[in-house]
Amino acid sequence: MIKNKLRPIFYGLGELGPASIDIFLKVYLLIYFNSVLGLSASWTSLAIGASVMWDAVVDPWIGIYSDSYYRKNGNRKSILYVATFFICLFFIMLWRLNTSHEWLTLVLLFFISSFLNSAISLFSVPFYAIANDLEHDNEKRKIWIGSRLVNFNVGSFIGLAVPALFLTKTQEATQSQPYLNSVYVLALITFITCIFATYTVYNSKEVKAIEPEYTSKSQSLAFLLKDKKFFQIISAFFVVNCGLGLNSTLALYYYKLYLEFTEKQTQTILVGFLLVFTVSIPLWVVLTKFYNKQKLIVASATMLGVSTIATFPHFKNVDFWIVFSVASIFCGILIGVAVVLEIFLSDFLKEKEDNLKQIVSGQYLGLWKMSSKVSRAVAIALAGPIIDASVGNPQLLANYFGGVVGFFFLISAVIMVFPIRQKN
């Protein structure tokens, strides 16, 4: 039997695989179907964005189902096993699309992307809820969240490093094989880590079923949408993720087309950002012991917004290491505040469950994932037209990459400025 003190570490590993797939999709999916398969950037971004929006509608119901399953069985592990299988299956299928008909490819792209996104949600929503299921102490639960976020960054690093390894070995950026090789490696990593994390966490200490009061589906959704404090948190999360999603989608275009960086320089910035982000997580966890979480979120989002607007549109012909210092080090440290937002949400959910005497984490997290998907869809929908409009005008791309992304960060800071008290 695994020692209980190791559970947070094993728990965090479950985030590694899905994170590697998530960043790979954000960075490479649009450019693959656009540059490698030759599809229109606008139509491709529309198909991908529509699939994310379709999946977003499903997320709250996944949360409700996850809580219902937990109430009956005392755990969520069967859901996680099934979801892991379908994540790997649809991920591989998505990158095998290569028909001679553009519209057929776009239709298949929409449907398989939708299934893949739903499979990821089917894993992520109950997986996030496990921390609240198994650890009721707010301070100890920070270790669980920190472990998950560290593995999120490690997974993101892998999701960038693996394709970089294959892409730098080929002379043709438009060849499909480096992408396919990356997909097979990431699918294998995801399968192993998700199965291992689920088995070890639940095998260390089985959870007894909890019998809360019955909550109907319609009452749950209506109740969640009327919760003012949760609405504030999820609104800020939605806006900041619009900025991050747009940043991820345009990153390769910005660094390669506008700054004319090499593949190695581009990957150095992306990987450096993730490494700094990962190293900064313990710092932010410590800061939550001394400073108000909401004020930390506001301060970081404000600095990110101002610095992004002030620097990224003006980096043309600037030394690589100056760009690296701002993009990877400075922004990497500030974006580490994501751990504070996760802790803020987790504390909110624990307090909500204590007040209601009901299991509701999955339902709230379903809406949380829905917000993440909708923000990603918005980012993708914006990215396609920006890319098409920037053909022959790289400065326009840089203005959007810095100005619009920074604007999203500032709006999220404004949303979180005013504290809202939790109601029973």
N, C-alpha and C positions, 0 to 999 in steps of 0.2 A: 504493500500500500504506500502511495506517495505521501510524504509528509505534508501536512496542511500548509506549512509556511512556504512551500514551494509552489503552491497553487497559483499565486499571482503571476509568477514567472511563466508557468506553463499556459496559463490563461492568455497572456499577452501574445504567445506564439500564434494563436488563432487569427490574429490580425495580419500577420506577415504575408500570407499568400494572397488574400483578397486585395491588400494594399498594392502589391506588386502588379496585379492585373489592372487595378483601378488607374494607377499612374501610367501604365503602358497604354491603356485605352485613351486616356486624356491627351497624352503627348503624341501618340503615333497613329491612332485610328483614322483621324481626318486626313493627315498627310499621306497615309498609306493608300486610301481609296482615291485621293485626289492626285497624288504624284506618281504612284506606282500603277494603279489600275486606270488612271486617266479620267475619273469622274469629275464633274463640276464641283468645285468647293462649296458653292451655295446649296446645291441640291443634296450633296453629301451631308453637310452640316444640318440641313433640314431633316433628313432621314434619321440621323443620329439623335438630334434634339427631340424629334417626335417620339422615338423609342424610349427616351429617358422620361418624357412627359407621361407616356402611357404607363410606364412602370411606376411613376410617382403616385398615380391614382391607386395602385395596388398596395403600396407600402403600409398605410394605416390598417388595412385589413390583415396584413401579415402580422402586425403588432397585436391586433385583437386575437387572432388565431393563436399566436405564440403564448399570450397570457392564459387563454383558455386551455391550451395543452398543458401548460405548467400547473394550473390549478388541479387538473385531473391526474397528472402523472408525477408531479413533484420535480420535474427536470425538463430540459428542452433539447436533450441530446439527439433524439431521433430526427428532429427537424434539421439539426446541424449536419448530420451524416448525409441525409438526402440532398440538402442544399449543396454540399461540397461536390457530390457527384455531378449535379447538373451545372454547376459553375464551370467545371473542367470541360464537360461535354460541349456546352454552347460556346465557350471561349475558343476551343479548337475549331468548331464549325464556322465561326464568324470569319476567321482568317483564311478559310479554305474557299471563300466565295471568289469566283473569277469566271463569270459568264461572258458571253460575247454580246449580250444585250444590256445596255446601261440601265434601262428602267427595271429590268428583272433583278439586276444586281442591287439597285436601290431598294426595291421591295423586300428582297431577302435580307438586306442589311437592316432594314427597319424591324422585321420580325425577329430575327435571331438576336439582334441587340436588345430588343425588348425582353426576350426570354432570359438572356444572360443577366441583364440588370435585375430582373425579378429574382433570379437565383441568388445573386449576390445579396439582395435585400433579405431573402429567406434565411440566409446565414447571418448577416450582420445584425438584424433587429433582435433576434433572440440572443445572439452572442453578446451584444452590448448589455442586455438585461441581466446576464449571468452575474456580473459584478455586484449588482444590487441584491440578487437572489442569495448569493453565498456570503457576502460580507456586509454586515449592517453597521459597522463602525465607520463613521465618516473619515477619520484620519487614516485608518488602515486601508480603506477603499481607494485612497489616493495612490497607493502602491499598485493596485490593480489597474487603475486608469493610466498611471505613468508607464507601466509595463506594456499596456496595449498601444500607447502612443509611440513608445520607443520602437516597438515592433512594426508599427505603421510606417515609421520612417525607414527602418531597416528594409521593410518590404518595398517601399518606394525607391530606395536606393537600388535594390535588386532589379526592380522593374525598369530602371533606367540603365543600370550597368550591363545587364544581360544583352539587350539590343545594341548597346554601344559596342560591346565586344564583337558581336557578329557584323555590325554595320561598318566598323572601322577595318574589317578584314576584306571588304569588297570594294572594288573601284566604282561600281555602279550603284548609286543611291536609289535607283528605280527598280532594282531587282527585288523579287518577293521572297526569295529563300532566306535571307537574314531575318526577316520578320517572322517567317514560319518557324525557323529554328528557335527563336526567342519564345514564341508561343508554346511550343512543346516543353521547353525548360520551365517556364513559369507555371504551366498547368501542373506539371509534376510536383514542383515546390508547393503549390497551393494544396494539392491533394494530401501530401504527406503532413504538412504543418497543421492543416485544419483537422484532419482525423486524429493526429497525435494530441493536439490541444484539447479537443473535445473528450477523448478517452481519458487522458490523465487528470483533467480537472474534475470530471464526474467520478472517476474511479478512486479519487483521494478521499472523498467524503460525499456520500449520497445525501441528497436533500429530501426531507420529508415533505409530502404534499401539504399545501396550505389550503384551508377551506374558507375563503373570504365570502362576503356577500355577493350575490349574483348581480352582474352589471350587463345590461343588454347592449348590443352593438350600437344601436342608434343613440342611446343615452351616453355611451362612452364618447363617441365622436362629438356630439353636441357639447358635452361637458368639457372636453379638451379644448375645443375652439373658443370657449368662453373664458378660459383661464388667462387672465391678463398678464400675470408674471411669465407664464410659459409663452404666451404670444410675443412678449417683448424679447425673450431669449431666442426664440426660433426666428423672429424677424431679423435680429442682428446676425444670427447664423446664416440665414438665407442670403442676406445682402453681401456679407463678407465672402461667402462661397461663390457668388456670382463673379466677384473680382478674382478670386483664386482660380476659378474655372476658366475664365477668359485668359488669365495669365498663363495657365498650363497649356491651353490650346494654341496660343499665339507664340509661345516661347521659342520654338524652333525656327519659326518664320522670322521673329525679331532678331535673334542672335546670328542667324545665318544670312538673311537677306539684308537686314538693315546694318548690323554691325560687321557683317562679312567675316564672322569668326569661323574657324575650322571646326570640324566635327569634334576634335579633341578639346578645343577651348570651350565649345558649347557644353559638352558633357562634363567638363571640369566645373563649370558654374552650376549646373544642375545638381551634380553629385555633392559639390561643396555646400550648397544650400541645405541639402538634406542632412549632411553630417553635422553642420552647425546647429540646425534645428534639433537634431537628436540630442546633442550634447547639452543644449540649453534647457531641456525638459526638467532635469532635477533642480535647476536654478529656479524655474517658475513654480515648482512644487514647494520649494522652501519659502519663496516670496508670499505664497498664500497663507503662511503661518503668521506673517507680520503685517500684511496689507490687505485691504478690502479687495475681494476678487473682482467685483464689478468695476472698481476704479482702475485696477490693473488692465482689464480688458479695454476700457475706454482710452487709457493712456497709450497702450500699444497700438491700437487701431488708428489713433490719431497720428502717431509718429510714422506709421507705415504709409498712411494716405499722403501725408505731406511730402515725405521723402520720395515716394514713387512718382508723384506729379512733378516734383522739382528736378528729378535726375534722369529717369529713363528716356524721355523724349530728346535728351541732349547729350547722349553718350557717343554720338558719332565721332570717330577718330580719337576717342579717349583711350588711354592705355588700358590694356586688358586687365591688369591687376587692380586698377582703380574700380573698374566695372565689377570685378570679382569681389572686392571689398564691400561694395554697397549691396550688390545683388545676393551674394552668398553669405557674407558674414553679418552685416548690419541687419538685413531683412530676415536672415535665417534666425537670428536671436529674437527679433521681435515677433516673428510668426510662432515662436514657441509658446506664446500666450494661449495657443489653442488648448494646451493642457489645462489652463485656468478655466476656460469656457466649458470643457468637459467635466471638470470637478464641480463647477457651478451648477451644471445641469444635473449631475449625479446627486449632489446634496439636495437639490430641489425635488428630485424624484423620491428620494428616501423620506423626506419630510412629508411629501404628498401621500405616500403609502401609509406612513404612520398616522396621519390625520384621518385618512379614509378607511383604514383597516382593510385595504384591498390591494390586490396585485395589479398595478396599472403601468408598470415600467415599460412593458412591451408596447402598449397602446401609445404612450407618449413618444417612445423611440420610433414607432412606425411613422408618426407625423414628422419626427425629426429627420428620418431618412427620406421621407417624401419631400421635405424642404430642400434637402441636399440634392435630390434628383432634379427638382424643378429648377434650382439655381444652376445646375450643370447644363440643363436643357437651354436655359436662357443664354448662358455663356457660349454654348455651341452654336445656337441660332445667330448670335451676334458675330461670332468669329468668321463664319463663311463669307458673308457680305463684306466684312472688313478686309479679308484676304483678297477677294476679287477686286475691291475698290482700290487696294494698295498696289496693284500690279503697275509697275513703272513709277510708283511714288512711295518708296520705302519710308519716307518721313511721316506720311500719313499713318502707316502701320505703327511707327514708334509713338506717335501722339496718342493713338488709341491704347497701345500697350501700357503707357505710363499714365495718361490722363484719366481714362475711363476706369482702369483698375484702381487707381488712387482714390477716385471719387467714391467708388463702392466702399472702400475702407473707411472713409470719413463719414459716410452715411451710417455705417454700422456703429461707429463710435457715438454718433448723435442719438441713435436709438437706445443705447445702453446708459446714457448719462443719468437718467432719472430712475431712482430705485422704486420698485413696486413690491409691496409687502405680500407675503404669501397668505392666502385665505384658506381657512379650514373647509 
